[in-house]
Amino acid sequence: MSSKNCAGCLQVIKSRQFLCCCSCGESYDLLCANVSEQRYRNTLTGEHRRRWKCDECRNREPKNNNSDTPARGHDDDNITRRRGASTISPVEGSSPDTVPESSSKTLTAVSGKLDDLVEEIRMFRSEMSETRHRVLTFDEKLCGLLTQVESCVSEVRELRARVEKLENCSRSTTNLDSTHGSLVNTIETLKTELNERDQELLLNDIEVTCVPEQRGESLQHIVLTLASKVGVQLGQQDIVCATRVGRPPGPGVGGAAQRPRPIVVRLVRRAMRDELLRAARVRRGVTTEGVDLPGPPRRFYINERLTRANRSLFRRAREVGERANWRYVWTRDGKIFARQSPGDGVPRHRLRTEEDLDRIFGSCAVGSSAVAVDTRV
C-alpha cells in the first residue's frame, strides 16, 4: 500500500481507516476528519464514504436559496425589535405619562397576576421546605427501622442456630436412648441364655437340705443312707461327688444354731436323679430317724439344684404366688412353672425373668419382700 499524507495534520496515514474527499481528492485520517472509529465502521457505508467531503470543500459550496425568508420593511429599518419587548409600545412622540387607559388596565392585571404568582411560588417553596423536612425525618426513622430489622434478623439467625443445635442434641439423645434400650434388651437376652446354659449343666445335680452338719462327716455315706430312706438304692459308683455349699454355720440369733448348709450331689446318670426326686415327692414326711446324725430326728428335703438366678426367681415366684392366691409354683428340669388352680383346662406359665412376674401375676401382686422362702417341693 502506497503511503499517503493526511491533508489535515500532514502526517503519514498508517491506518487503513481513512476518508478521501470526493471533491478535492485529499485524504484525511479519522481524527482530522472528525469521524469516530465506531461511526466509520457502523454508520458510514461504502456509498457514504465515496460521497464524503472535507470541511473545506463543504464551506466553498454556495448557500441554499433563502428567498422565502421575509424581508424587513423599508419603513422599519431604523427600528430595533428586541425579543421579549412589549407588544404595546407607546405611540411615537407621546410621553410616558400619557399611556392609554386600556394599556394601564392591562398592566395592572398583569402586575396582579405576577403578585399572585410570586405568592404561590413562596407558598410552594414553604411547602417544599416542609416536605423536605418530613422526608429527612422519614429517612432517619427508616434508617432506625432498618437497624432494628437487621438486629432482629441476626437474633433470629442465632435462635435458629440454637434450635438446630438443640434438635441435633435431641436426635442424638433419642438415638442414644434407642441404642441404650437395644443394648439393655440384648444384655438381658444374653443373661437369660447364659442362665439357661448354666442350668443345663446342673441337670445331674440334686440338693439335700436340713441335714445336720458335723465335723468329719462322710457325705457320700449320708447321701446313700438318705436315699435308702426314700426308697432308692444307690451305690458309691452312682455318685460323682458330694459337698456342702455356702458359708459354715455359726451361732444364730439368741445363741441358736443356724440352718445347716445344703448338700450338693452330682450323680452319674440323670435317670437316677429323676428317680430320687420322684421318691422324695412321694415320701414327703421322711425324717433322719435311724441315721447316725447328731440331734433329734428332723425332716430333710431333696430338690433339684438351681442356679443362683433361678433360685432367686423361684423364691420371688412362690412369694408372689401366695399373695395372688396361685396354688402351684414348682420347678422341673431347672425350669420354673406356675399354675393358678388345678385342672386340665388351666394353663401353666413358665417364668424366665423378673418381668414375667408382672406379666403372669400382675403388677399389684408383685412387690419386694425380705421374707426368705424355702425351695422345698
Secondary structure, DSSP 8 states (H G I E B T S, - for coil): ---EE-TTT--EE-SS-EEE-TTT--EEETTTTT--HHHHHHT--HHHHHT---HHHHHHS-----TTS----STTTT----TT--SS---TT--TTS--HHHHHHHHHHHHHHHHHHHHHHHHHHHHHHHHHHHHHHHHHHHHHHHHHHHHHHHHHHHHHHHHHHHHHHHHHHHHHHHHHHHHHHHHHHHHHHHHHHHHTTTTEEEEES----TT--HHHHHHHHHHHTT----GGGEEEEEE-S----B-GGG-B-----EEEEES-HHHHHHHHHHHHH-TT-B-TTSS-SSS--B-EEEE---HHHHHHHHHHHHHHHHTT--EEEEETTEEEEESS-STTS--EEE-STHHHHHHH-TTT------------
